[in-house]
Structures are given as C-alpha cells and as structure tokens.
C-alpha cells in the first residue's frame, strides 16, 4: 500500500514554484485611414481641398461619417478585445484624434493618443492610439527627415513611442508614413531610402542601449517588401530558420502572393505597401513577449471592399473617388499582429 504522505511530498516536488500565465489578447493594428481631415481651415497648412467649398466638398457631416467608419474598423479588427495599440497615418491633427477617441464609438474603449507635428505641406501626420492599462507610455518623440535634394517637399515625421507592458517588458514602437510615389517610383525612391536610413539609425541606437529589445515598426512605406528602402536600407527581411534577436523581420514579406493579396490596389494591381516589422527577439516563443504564430494579417473583410468595375475582382471601399464622395472607409486595408505576453503569477 502506498504511503499517502510520501505520495503527496513527491507530487509537490514537481509543482513549479511559480506558474506562467499568458495574455494573448494584445493586438497591434496599423491603418492608413485616407485623409482624416476635419472641415475647418488651418491657415498654416494646405488643407483647402478638405473644406466645404474646396475640391472635395468636405463637410462636417462627411467628417463625422468618416470618424464612425474608422471607429467601426478598429472595433471590428479588435474582435472580442479592442486593439491595445493602433498606428494611424493620414491624420490631420490632434483635434481629429480627440474626436475619434473621445466623441465616437471608441470613447468607451479607453484610448489615449500621441501624434506627430510634421512639416508635411498638407498637414498630415502619423499617430498612435494606446490603451493605458495595456501599454504604459514612458516617453515619445518624433524624428524629422532631411532630404539631400532640397527641392523635395517635406514629409511626415517618424513617431517613436516607448512603453512597458503588463509583464514589465519594454516595447519600442515606431509609426511611419514614407514619401509617396506620386511622381513615379524611380523619381521618388531616394526619398524613401533616406527615410529608411533615418529609421535604421534609430533602430541601431535602440539595439545599442537595450539589453532585451522588443521592437515593432508599422506603417505605410509606399514600397513593397523587396524594394530597396525596406530590404536593403532598413534591412527588414523575411523570416528565416536562423532568427537573430537584433535583426529586423518583415511579417508581411509574403512569399507566394496571390493576385488578390495586398493592402493597396492601384490600376487593378494589388501590392503590399503597409508593413509590420519586428526584431528577432519578438519571434522567439521562449521570450516573455513574442508575436503569436510569428504571423501578420491583412484584414480584408467584405465590408471594407467593393467591386472593381474598371479592372477585376474587388478593391478597397474608399471614402472618396476623386472629388466624388463614395461613403467608404479607406484606399488601404488594415494590418495587424497578435502579441503573447507571459508573466509569472
């Protein structure tokens, strides 16, 4: 007959002193919201197109509908939980973010925000919404980009936020919106590579001072994964077998992209120009903070799409098509990742 006292002692020896709990509802979302402008004139910026008598015939009603639509997308991507972090670009100012987080359906979700003050001539910026109970903001700054060609128009600043998670890990977050291809890919490539170099320099600074860095870069890069700015300058590659903590990996480096896969569609062709990039430490499941399944996702639910009458298939359901009000959401699709956070109970 087994001595129950001995059995109990042996059993207790194999129980760990601390149990590891997991928080797996920390979602990180990025969304180019396509011209979130209010209907008020900013005398310091060229926002004339988005005024009641401007080219877009923008109005208070259209602005409020735009806020409703963005709130709907953020809530939908969150599913059961609101995204902990939301990177946004094409934001006019802090006033529209106040309306979005405090005067729309998002007001119940407890978001605070930070936003850049860029020299962009149209006045558009990048921003980060964050939930205070999941991301304790420690500091934030922004980096301007000085082009070697002084004839280039100024662009959006890079936003950098530093915060701690519930397991006390530090997380560095960058939100970017690189220069567009409006005058052609080759003509504007240098602007994006110089933007990428500024970002790479800041990343290297973090790697030099953080013992265990956790780093997320998200944004509209206006370049695809294998373009020079991302692959050669920023050095964000696809995930490989040997993952190094202080290397960057592009989670939307899609190897076998289908014709209908992308975040943006131009003249009938889908491309991936919005990206979520992390350092290697966030891809190690043994670490207390890591990307769930090492995957990023394009959120392409049917309500964000409409039939592409001119070309084929579907396309993003936009707010405007030229000056015509279309009543949709954006010309980009959102992207997101999930983070697993481990901590000792």
Number of C-alpha atoms within 10 A of each C-alpha: 3 6 7 9 9 9 10 10 10 11 10 10 9 8 9 8 10 9 10 11 12 15 13 15 19 22 21 23 29 28 25 25 23 19 19 25 26 25 22 14 15 15 8 9 14 14 20 19 17 22 19 16 12 14 13 17 16 21 18 14 11 18 17 17 17 24 25 17 21 21 17 16 20 18 17 15 20 18 12 9 13 23 27 23 23 22 28 27 24 21 23 25 21 16 12 18 23 15 16 21 21 16 15 18 17 20 15 10 16 15 23 17 18 18 26 25 19 23 17 16 14 19 20 26 27 28 27 24 20 24 18 17 12 17 19 17 20 11 10 16 14 18 16 17 21 14 17 10 9 8 7 12 12 18 25 26 25 27 27 24 17 17 19 16 17 14 17 14 16 21 20 19 20 25 27 26 25 23 24 17 15 8 8 9 13 9 10 15 19 17 25 26 22 20 28 25 19 18 22 18 12 15 21 12 11 17 18 11 9 10 8 16 21 23 22 19 23 25 25 26 21 23 24 19 24 15 15 17 25 24 20 14 18 21 18 23 19 17 17 8 5 7 16 14 17 20 16 26 26 24 23 24 21 14 8 7 12 9 11 15 16 23 24 21 20 9 8 17 14 18 19 23 19 28 29 25 23 26 24 21 23 27 24 18 15 10 14 18 26 23 24 20 13 16 16 22 15 19 18 18 11 10 11 21 20 14 12 15 10 8 11 11 13 17 26 22 22 19 23 17 13 9 14 11 14 12 15 20 26 24 22 25 26 24 24 25 20 21 21 19 22 20 16 11 10
